[in-house]
Amino acid sequence: MPLDFTAIDFETANSSAASACAVGLVRVRAGRIVAKTGWLIRPPAGHDEFNPFNSAIHGIRPEHVTSAAEWSTQLHALCAFAGADVLVAHNAGFDMNVLRRACAATGDTCPPYRYLCTVQLARKTYTLDSYRLPLAAAEAGFTGFAHHDATADAEACAHIVIDAARRHGVTDVSALADVAGIRVGRLEAAVPAAAQVEAADPPFVPMALESVA
């Protein structure tokens, strides 16, 4: 099977996992990056206060998300881009918790994505003093990116998986997880009691979509 997956990264407005304010997505097909996108998110009500500490890290402030679509709309775009791919993220527990908690906050169904953590993968592949994203990505040959820009971080994750697959001599995500001795997790597709899902809602198409030749 080919090395196909989608790398994902969220930024949050505050310490609440539901406070997603940006997402970056990078699609990989047969071990090559073929498309990438990212956009701002208006965090769910009750989770939309911006903590100065978070803003100092990623540079996103309340005025930046005023015109951004809210989470329920953004979820359509995220799922349309990722399809049925395995999601990969650096410290995937954080990003999957953002996905889960933001859905719970808005009453949306959390999609049952499978996922792989590139922190765990890097620990099984490289020998480093620290497995922070910039250092792990540099070991994979990807340097000079804007750390905490969601799309750039997702691209860094993608490079780690591509490089690790090459080093381990495998060509798909499941085989990579097996040889590295790590687990491909799965989000539970729980539907909140307050969910009001309109099946007829049209899909949201993000404006910032870049294909990579």
C-alpha positions as CSV (number, residue, x, y, z in Angstrom):
1,M,0.0,0.0,0.0
2,P,1.2,3.6,-0.7
3,L,2.3,6.0,2.0
4,D,-0.9,8.0,2.2
5,F,-2.0,10.2,5.1
6,T,-3.0,13.7,6.2
7,A,-0.9,15.7,8.7
8,I,-2.8,18.0,11.0
9,D,-2.0,20.7,13.5
10,F,-4.3,22.9,15.7
11,E,-3.6,26.1,17.5
12,T,-5.8,27.1,20.4
13,A,-6.9,30.4,21.9
14,N,-6.5,29.4,25.5
15,S,-6.0,26.3,27.8
16,S,-9.3,24.8,26.7
17,A,-8.9,22.0,24.2
18,A,-12.1,23.2,22.6
19,S,-10.7,26.6,21.8
20,A,-9.4,25.8,18.3
21,C,-8.4,29.0,16.5
22,A,-6.4,27.7,13.5
23,V,-5.8,24.4,11.7
24,G,-3.2,23.3,9.2
25,L,-3.6,20.3,6.9
26,V,-1.1,18.6,4.6
27,R,-2.0,15.7,2.3
28,V,0.5,13.1,1.4
29,R,0.1,10.5,-1.4
30,A,2.7,7.8,-2.1
31,G,5.2,9.5,0.2
32,R,4.9,12.9,-1.5
33,I,3.2,16.1,-0.3
34,V,0.5,16.9,-2.9
35,A,-1.6,19.5,-1.2
36,K,-1.7,21.8,1.8
37,T,-4.1,24.2,3.4
38,G,-4.8,26.1,6.6
39,W,-7.3,28.6,7.9
40,L,-8.4,30.5,11.0
41,I,-11.3,29.3,13.1
42,R,-13.7,31.2,15.3
43,P,-13.5,29.2,18.6
44,P,-16.8,27.8,20.0
45,A,-18.8,30.1,22.3
46,G,-17.6,29.8,25.9
47,H,-14.1,28.8,24.7
48,D,-13.4,31.9,22.7
49,E,-11.4,34.0,25.1
50,F,-7.8,34.6,23.9
51,N,-5.1,34.1,26.5
52,P,-2.2,36.4,26.0
53,F,0.2,33.5,26.5
54,N,-1.3,31.6,23.6
55,S,-1.4,34.6,21.4
56,A,2.3,35.3,22.1
57,I,3.1,31.8,20.9
58,H,1.1,31.7,17.6
59,G,0.4,35.3,17.0
60,I,-3.4,34.9,16.6
61,R,-5.5,37.5,18.4
62,P,-9.3,38.0,18.7
63,E,-9.5,40.4,15.8
64,H,-7.9,37.9,13.5
65,V,-10.8,35.4,13.8
66,T,-13.8,37.9,13.8
67,S,-14.6,37.0,10.2
68,A,-13.5,33.4,10.4
69,A,-16.1,30.6,10.1
70,E,-17.1,28.9,13.3
71,W,-16.2,25.3,14.2
72,S,-19.2,23.4,12.8
73,T,-18.6,24.9,9.4
74,Q,-14.9,24.4,9.5
75,L,-15.4,20.7,10.5
76,H,-17.0,20.1,7.0
77,A,-13.8,21.5,5.4
78,L,-11.5,19.5,7.6
79,C,-13.2,16.2,6.8
80,A,-13.5,17.1,3.1
81,F,-9.7,17.6,2.9
82,A,-8.7,14.6,5.1
83,G,-11.2,12.1,3.7
84,A,-10.6,8.7,5.2
85,D,-6.9,9.2,5.8
86,V,-5.0,8.4,8.9
87,L,-4.2,11.7,10.6
88,V,-0.7,12.3,11.9
89,A,0.3,15.0,14.4
90,H,3.1,15.9,16.7
91,N,1.8,15.0,20.2
92,A,-1.3,13.7,18.5
93,G,-3.1,13.4,21.9
94,F,-3.3,17.2,22.0
95,D,-4.7,17.6,18.4
96,M,-7.1,14.7,18.7
97,N,-8.4,16.2,22.0
98,V,-8.9,19.5,20.3
99,L,-11.0,17.8,17.6
100,R,-13.0,15.8,20.2
101,R,-13.6,18.7,22.6
102,A,-14.5,21.3,19.9
103,C,-17.1,18.9,18.5
104,A,-18.5,18.3,22.0
105,A,-18.7,22.1,22.6
106,T,-20.7,22.6,19.4
107,G,-22.8,19.4,19.4
108,D,-21.1,18.1,16.3
109,T,-20.3,14.4,15.8
110,C,-16.6,13.7,16.3
111,P,-15.4,11.9,13.2
112,P,-13.8,8.5,14.0
113,Y,-10.4,9.2,12.6
114,R,-7.4,6.9,13.0
115,Y,-4.3,8.8,14.1
116,L,-0.5,8.4,14.5
117,C,1.7,10.5,16.8
118,T,5.0,11.8,15.3
119,V,6.5,12.4,18.8
120,Q,6.3,8.6,19.4
121,L,7.5,7.9,15.9
122,A,10.5,10.2,16.2
123,R,11.5,8.6,19.6
124,K,11.5,5.2,17.8
125,T,13.4,6.5,14.8
126,Y,15.9,9.2,15.9
127,T,18.3,9.7,18.7
128,L,17.9,13.3,19.8
129,D,18.3,15.4,23.0
130,S,14.7,16.7,22.5
131,Y,11.9,15.5,20.3
132,R,10.3,18.9,20.0
133,L,8.9,19.4,16.5
134,P,11.6,21.7,15.1
135,L,14.4,19.3,16.2
136,A,12.6,16.2,14.9
137,A,11.7,17.9,11.7
138,A,15.3,19.0,11.2
139,E,16.5,15.4,11.6
140,A,14.0,14.6,8.8
141,G,15.6,17.3,6.7
142,F,12.9,19.9,7.0
143,T,14.3,23.2,8.5
144,G,13.5,26.9,8.7
145,F,9.8,26.6,9.0
146,A,7.6,29.0,11.0
147,H,6.9,27.0,14.1
148,H,3.4,27.4,15.5
149,D,2.0,28.4,12.1
150,A,-0.5,25.5,11.8
151,T,0.2,24.7,8.2
152,A,3.9,24.8,8.6
153,D,3.8,22.6,11.6
154,A,1.6,20.1,9.8
155,E,4.1,20.1,6.9
156,A,6.9,19.4,9.4
157,C,4.9,16.4,10.7
158,A,4.5,15.1,7.2
159,H,8.2,15.2,6.6
160,I,8.9,13.2,9.8
161,V,6.6,10.4,8.7
162,I,8.0,10.4,5.1
163,D,11.6,10.3,6.4
164,A,10.8,7.7,9.1
165,A,9.1,5.4,6.5
166,R,12.2,5.7,4.3
167,R,14.5,4.8,7.2
168,H,12.4,1.9,8.3
169,G,12.0,0.6,4.8
170,V,8.2,0.6,4.7
171,T,5.6,2.1,2.4
172,D,2.4,2.6,4.4
173,V,1.3,4.1,7.7
174,S,0.2,0.8,9.3
175,A,3.5,-1.0,8.4
176,L,5.4,2.1,9.8
177,A,3.5,1.9,13.1
178,D,4.1,-1.9,13.3
179,V,7.9,-1.7,12.7
180,A,8.3,1.3,15.0
181,G,6.3,-0.4,17.7
182,I,3.7,2.3,18.1
183,R,-0.1,2.3,17.9
184,V,-2.4,3.8,15.4
185,G,-5.2,5.2,17.6
186,R,-8.8,5.9,16.8
187,L,-11.1,8.7,17.9
188,E,-14.5,7.5,19.2
189,A,-17.4,8.7,17.0
190,A,-19.6,9.9,19.9
191,V,-22.6,12.0,19.1
192,P,-23.3,14.5,21.8
193,A,-26.9,14.5,23.2
194,A,-27.3,18.1,22.1
195,A,-26.2,17.4,18.6
196,Q,-28.3,19.1,15.9
197,V,-26.7,17.8,12.7
198,E,-28.2,19.0,9.4
199,A,-27.4,16.3,6.9
200,A,-28.3,18.7,4.0
201,D,-25.8,21.3,5.0
202,P,-23.5,22.1,2.0
203,P,-19.8,21.4,2.5
204,F,-17.6,24.4,3.4
205,V,-14.8,25.0,0.9
206,P,-11.8,26.7,2.5
207,M,-10.4,29.7,0.6
208,A,-6.8,29.0,1.3
209,L,-6.1,25.7,-0.6
210,E,-2.8,25.2,-2.2
211,S,-1.9,22.2,-4.4
212,V,1.7,21.2,-4.6
213,A,2.9,19.9,-8.0
